[in-house]
Amino acid sequence: MDLLKAVPDIVDEMDHIELLSRATIKITPALTDRIRLFGLINALAICVLITVFYEYGLGTDSEGTNWLEPVVIPEINLAI
């Protein structure tokens, strides 16, 4: 009984695979994994840069109101 319920999903998957095989740009699962890993590494690098080079400084205006504002740490110089 479960097989009969799964048949429409299997047919849809087969149609999808056939459409992918006829596509002009073929993206393999390995390439998809590489792209996903590249995006993950970039996201982690951006998070590390923000964590290392940003801090919150206390800002005040002429009325004496205080607020937190993001400030780039100016003392750190990188030779990239």
N, C-alpha and C positions, 0 to 999 in steps of 0.2 A: 504494500500500500504506500509506503514511503517513497518507493521508486517512482511511482506514478505522479506523486506530488513534486518530485524533483525534476521531472522531464522538461517542463517549460523553462526552468532556470538553465538546464544543460543546453537546450537548444539556443537560448539567448546568448549563452557564453560561446557556443560554437560560431554563431553569426558574428559576434564581436571579434573573435580571433580571426575569422576570415576577412573582416574589414581591415583589421590591423595588418594582415599579411599583404594586402593590396595597397597599403598606404605608400605615399611617395617618400616620406621620412620614416624609417623604421627605427624605433627606439626599443632596444632590448632591455630585459629586466636588469642586466648587469650595468648598462649605461644609466638606467634610472637610479640604481643604487649609488653609482658614482656621483651623479648630480645631487642626490639627496645628501650624501656625505660631504660634498663640497659646500653645500648650503649650510650644513650643520657646523662645519669648521669655521666658515665665515661668521656665522652668528655668534659662536663662542669667542672668536677673536674680537668682535665688536664689543661684546659684554666685558671682556677682560680690559680692553682699552678704556671703556667708560669707567669701570671700577677703579683703574689705576690712575687715570689722568683727570678725573672730575671730583670735585668736592663741593659741598654746599657752604657758602659763605653767608654771613649775616649782613643784610643790607638795610640801610636806614634812609629815610627821606627827610625833607626839611621840617616836617611836622613831628618827627620823632617816631614814626611808625617803623617797626622792624619786620623784616621778612627774610626768608631763605631764598637764595638765588644760586644757581649752578655756576661754578667758577672753574676754569681750566687751570690746573696747577702750573704756574709759569717757570718754576725752578728746574723742571725735568727737561733736558735736551737730549733728543735721540738723533743719532747719525744714521739715518736710514738711506 
